[in-house]
Amino acid sequence: MSYWMKSLLLLPFLLSASLRAEPLQKTFSDWQITCNNLNFCQARSFPGDNGLAMTISRYAGGNDRPLLRIDYGNSYSGELSGGTLQDNLLLDQQRLRLDLKHWTVAPHHLATSHTISIDEFLAQVMDADVIQLTYRPQAQISLHGMKAALLLMDEIQGRANGMSAWVKRGDRVAFDVPPAPPQLPPPAQQATPLTREESNGLIDFATWRVNTSECSLDPMRREVSVAPLTDDKALLLVSCEMGAYNVIDLAFEVTRSQPYAARGLTLDLPFTPPNRNQRQMELINAEYDAASGQLVTWSKGRGLGDCGNASRWQFNGETFELAEYTEESTCDAWHGSNDWPSLWVTERAEPAKSAEPAG
């Protein structure tokens, strides 16, 4: 069979990998996998609150930049005491033998992005039960679910039955490419700052006259923030519900001059998040930066802040478009919001360049 005929037969695999970009977050036994809209995937063991965890990540396409790491201790626990990982890991009660030639080695952290080293390590542990510390047996990485998570990663990235697959490897040539990232438009032109008179009038309007009939907070306890959206419109954020560590806000687009006319704003995701059946987001702990035109939200799953979701939205002059979304569904004291797995990323569109006059 000719090379070109083989390439044509591979085209359906190429298209399926390029077009499948619905974000997901799933658990398999003791492993969680998250893939974003560019088919970048990250799988990790849990619970992490026993101090020991393994994370495996990979980008779609040929430039896959894989990373495998084992960590003992995190931002919540700080550095833990005990011997080095390289000398104190057991695999199913037997000493785990590692060739660390292409690994980054620290006392309580091991990492490698070397393809062959990752393949060799996975072949050694794929069908085992547990990795644990010699001096602290309760600090362990359950391997139940890892194989299923990595198989799903292979399928999402179009690697199954191909040469680059981690689980179901075959001889199919890897032609897969990641989908193109969504393009965010350049930020809208910065609006004229609000005058003190405008701010006072809008805050009074938001406190007493804007329609917040479904809010449980007494008007005297509501917090109101106001910022310019355009030269003739402003953004009002009004606190509506308050819990122990989350505040739910309502957002309104309001004319900057009287008579005020308000329109409620909603944030609609371009995908359905994990464990939910709708795309509309509540504005939780919302903040708006008028200088950049960006609105951010941050919802804590519990007071520790180790789980929840965060989003960043760009105002384009008319509406807010999603720029970034992260979520951690597993509350196991492993990492804070800065390290929550990515489900959506975008790329800033470059402004069009004007044609240079002919010389």
C-alpha positions in Angstrom: 0.0 0.0 0.0 1.4 3.4 -0.9 2.3 6.1 1.6 -0.4 8.4 0.3 -3.1 5.6 0.6 -2.0 5.0 4.2 -2.3 8.8 4.9 -5.9 8.8 3.5 -6.8 5.9 5.7 -5.5 7.8 8.7 -7.5 10.9 7.9 -10.6 9.9 10.0 -8.3 9.5 13.1 -6.8 12.9 12.4 -10.2 14.6 12.1 -11.6 12.9 15.2 -8.7 14.0 17.3 -8.9 17.5 16.0 -12.6 18.0 16.4 -13.2 16.3 19.8 -12.5 19.1 22.2 -15.3 19.0 24.8 -13.7 19.6 28.2 -14.2 16.8 30.8 -13.2 15.8 34.3 -13.8 12.2 35.4 -12.7 9.9 38.1 -11.7 6.2 37.8 -11.3 4.5 41.2 -8.5 6.5 42.8 -7.5 8.7 39.8 -9.0 11.8 38.3 -8.4 13.0 34.7 -9.1 16.5 33.3 -8.9 17.5 29.7 -9.4 21.0 28.3 -10.7 22.3 25.0 -7.3 21.8 23.4 -7.2 18.2 24.5 -4.4 18.9 27.0 -5.0 16.2 29.7 -3.8 15.8 33.3 -4.3 12.8 35.4 -3.5 12.5 39.1 -3.9 10.1 42.0 -6.0 11.0 45.0 -6.5 11.5 47.9 -3.6 13.8 48.1 -4.1 14.6 51.8 -2.0 11.5 52.7 1.0 13.5 51.4 2.0 11.4 48.4 0.6 11.8 44.9 1.5 11.2 41.2 0.6 13.4 38.3 0.8 12.6 34.6 0.1 15.3 31.9 0.4 15.5 28.2 -0.5 17.8 25.4 -2.3 16.7 22.2 -0.4 16.3 18.9 3.2 15.5 18.2 4.7 18.2 20.5 3.1 16.4 23.5 5.5 17.6 26.2 4.7 14.8 28.6 5.4 15.2 32.3 5.3 12.6 35.1 5.9 13.6 38.7 5.7 12.1 42.2 5.5 14.5 45.1 5.5 14.1 48.8 4.2 17.2 50.5 2.4 20.1 49.0 1.4 23.8 49.6 -0.9 22.8 52.4 1.3 20.4 54.2 4.6 22.1 53.5 7.8 20.0 53.3 7.4 16.8 55.1 10.1 15.0 57.1 11.6 11.6 56.1 14.1 10.1 53.8 14.4 10.7 50.0 11.8 9.4 47.6 14.4 7.8 45.3 15.5 5.4 48.2 12.2 4.9 50.0 9.4 3.9 47.5 7.8 0.5 47.4 5.8 -1.0 44.6 3.4 -3.7 46.0 5.7 -4.2 49.0 8.9 -4.6 46.9 11.6 -1.9 46.4 10.7 0.3 43.4 13.7 0.3 41.2 14.0 3.6 39.1 16.5 4.5 36.5 16.8 8.2 37.3 19.2 9.2 34.6 16.6 11.4 32.9 14.7 12.5 36.0 14.8 15.7 38.0 15.5 14.5 41.6 14.9 16.3 44.8 14.5 14.8 48.3 10.7 14.6 48.1 10.0 15.3 44.4 10.7 13.2 41.3 9.8 14.4 37.8 10.6 13.5 34.2 9.6 14.6 30.7 11.8 12.1 29.0 9.5 9.9 26.8 11.4 6.7 27.1 11.7 7.1 30.9 8.0 7.6 31.2 7.3 4.6 29.0 9.6 2.4 31.1 8.1 3.7 34.4 4.5 3.1 33.2 5.3 -0.4 32.0 6.6 -1.2 35.5 3.6 0.1 37.5 0.7 -0.1 35.1 -0.8 -3.3 36.4 0.4 -2.9 40.0 -1.7 -1.9 43.0 0.1 0.7 45.1 3.2 2.8 45.5 4.0 3.7 49.1 6.7 5.0 51.4 8.9 2.6 53.4 8.8 4.8 56.5 5.2 6.0 56.3 3.0 3.2 54.8 -0.2 5.3 54.9 1.5 7.7 52.4 0.6 5.9 49.3 -0.4 6.2 45.6 -3.2 3.9 44.7 -2.7 2.7 41.1 -6.3 1.6 40.8 -7.8 3.7 38.0 -4.6 4.9 36.5 -4.8 2.6 33.5 -8.4 3.6 32.7 -7.5 7.3 33.0 -4.5 7.0 30.7 -6.6 5.0 28.2 -9.1 7.8 28.1 -6.3 10.3 27.6 -5.0 8.2 24.7 -8.5 8.1 23.1 -9.2 11.8 23.6 -5.9 12.8 22.0 -6.4 10.3 19.1 -3.5 8.1 20.2 -5.3 4.8 20.8 -3.8 2.0 18.7 -1.0 4.3 17.7 2.7 4.4 18.3 2.5 7.2 20.9 -0.3 5.6 23.0 0.5 4.9 26.7 -2.0 2.0 27.1 -3.3 0.5 23.9 -0.3 0.9 21.7 -0.4 -0.1 18.0 1.5 0.6 14.8 -0.7 3.4 13.5 1.4 6.5 12.6 0.7 9.5 14.9 -0.7 12.2 12.6 -2.9 13.7 15.3 -2.9 17.4 15.9 -4.6 19.4 18.7 -7.5 21.7 17.8 -6.8 25.4 17.3 -7.4 27.5 20.4 -10.4 29.8 20.4 -9.4 33.4 19.6 -10.3 36.2 22.0 -10.7 39.6 20.4 -8.4 42.4 21.6 -9.8 44.2 24.7 -12.3 46.9 24.0 -11.0 50.5 24.2 -10.7 51.5 27.8 -13.8 53.5 28.9 -13.7 56.9 30.4 -13.5 56.6 34.2 -16.6 57.3 36.3 -16.9 60.6 37.9 -17.7 60.7 41.7 -21.2 62.0 40.8 -21.7 59.0 38.4 -20.5 56.5 41.0 -22.6 57.8 43.8 -25.7 57.9 41.6 -25.2 54.3 40.3 -24.4 52.9 43.8 -27.6 54.5 45.1 -29.6 53.1 42.2 -28.1 49.6 42.7 -28.8 49.6 46.5 -32.4 50.7 46.4 -33.9 50.6 42.9 -32.3 47.9 40.7 -34.4 44.7 40.6 -32.9 42.4 43.2 -36.1 40.9 44.4 -34.7 37.4 44.5 -31.8 38.3 46.8 -31.8 37.1 50.3 -29.5 39.8 51.6 -31.0 42.8 53.2 -30.4 46.0 51.1 -28.4 47.5 54.0 -26.0 44.5 54.0 -25.5 44.3 50.2 -22.2 45.3 48.8 -22.2 47.2 45.5 -19.3 47.8 43.1 -19.5 49.9 40.0 -17.1 50.3 37.1 -17.1 51.8 33.6 -17.8 49.3 30.8 -18.1 51.8 27.9 -18.3 55.6 27.7 -22.1 55.4 28.2 -22.6 52.2 30.2 -21.4 50.9 33.5 -21.2 47.5 35.2 -22.9 47.0 38.6 -22.1 44.0 40.8 -24.5 43.6 43.7 -24.0 40.9 46.4 -27.1 38.8 46.6 -26.4 35.7 48.7 -23.7 35.2 51.3 -22.3 31.9 52.7 -19.4 31.1 54.9 -16.8 31.7 52.2 -18.7 32.5 48.9 -20.7 35.6 47.9 -23.1 35.2 45.0 -23.4 38.5 42.9 -25.8 39.8 40.4 -24.4 41.7 37.4 -26.1 44.6 35.6 -25.3 46.7 32.6 -26.6 50.2 33.4 -26.6 53.5 31.6 -24.2 56.0 33.1 -26.7 58.9 33.2 -30.3 59.2 34.4 -32.9 58.0 33.8 -31.0 54.7 34.6 -31.8 51.7 32.5 -30.5 48.4 33.8 -30.1 45.0 32.0 -29.2 41.9 33.8 -26.0 40.1 32.6 -25.3 36.4 32.6 -22.2 34.4 32.0 -22.7 31.5 29.6 -19.9 28.9 29.3 -19.2 27.3 25.8 -19.3 23.9 27.4 -21.1 22.1 30.2 -18.8 21.8 33.3 -18.3 18.6 35.3 -21.2 17.4 37.5 -23.6 20.0 36.1 -26.3 20.1 33.5 -26.3 23.7 32.5 -23.8 26.2 31.1 -24.9 29.4 32.8 -22.6 30.4 35.6 -23.3 32.1 38.9 -21.1 35.1 39.6 -19.4 34.0 42.8 -16.8 36.3 44.5 -16.7 38.3 41.3 -14.3 41.1 40.6 -14.0 43.4 37.5 -10.9 45.2 36.4 -11.9 48.1 34.2 -8.3 48.7 33.0 -8.1 45.3 31.4 -11.8 44.7 30.8 -11.6 41.3 32.6 -14.1 39.8 35.0 -13.0 37.0 37.3 -15.0 34.6 39.5 -13.8 32.2 42.1 -16.0 29.6 43.9 -14.6 27.7 46.8 -15.8 24.2 47.4 -14.9 24.5 51.1 -13.2 26.9 53.3 -9.7 25.4 52.7 -9.9 26.5 49.1 -8.5 23.2 47.7 -11.4 22.6 45.4 -13.9 24.7 43.4 -13.8 26.6 40.1 -12.4 29.8 38.8 -13.0 31.7 35.6 -11.8 34.7 33.7 -13.9 36.7 31.2 -13.0 39.3 28.6 -15.3 42.2 27.8 -15.3 42.8 24.0 -17.3 46.0 23.9 -20.7 44.3 23.9 -20.5 41.1 26.0 -18.1 38.9 28.1 -16.3 36.0 26.5 -14.7 33.2 28.4 -10.9 33.5 28.5 -10.0 30.8 31.0 -11.8 28.2 33.2 -10.3 25.9 35.8 -12.0 23.4 38.2 -11.0 20.9 40.9 -13.8 18.6 41.8 -11.8 16.5 44.3 -11.5 18.1 47.8 -8.4 16.4 49.1 -6.1 19.2 50.3 -3.6 18.7 47.4 -3.4 22.1 45.6 -4.8 25.6 45.7 -6.7 27.5 43.0 -3.6 28.5 41.1 -3.0 24.9 40.3 -6.6 23.7 39.6 -6.8 21.7 36.3 -7.6 23.6 33.1 -10.8 23.0 31.3 -10.8 26.0 28.9 -8.0 28.2 27.5 -8.0 30.8 24.8 -5.4 32.7 22.7 -5.3 36.4 22.3 -6.0 37.4 18.7 -3.3 39.6 17.2 -4.5 43.0 16.0 -4.7 43.3 12.3 -1.6 45.1 10.8 -2.2 47.9 8.4 -0.7 47.6 5.0 2.5 49.6 4.5 2.3 52.1 1.6 4.3 51.1 -1.4 7.7 52.8 -1.6 
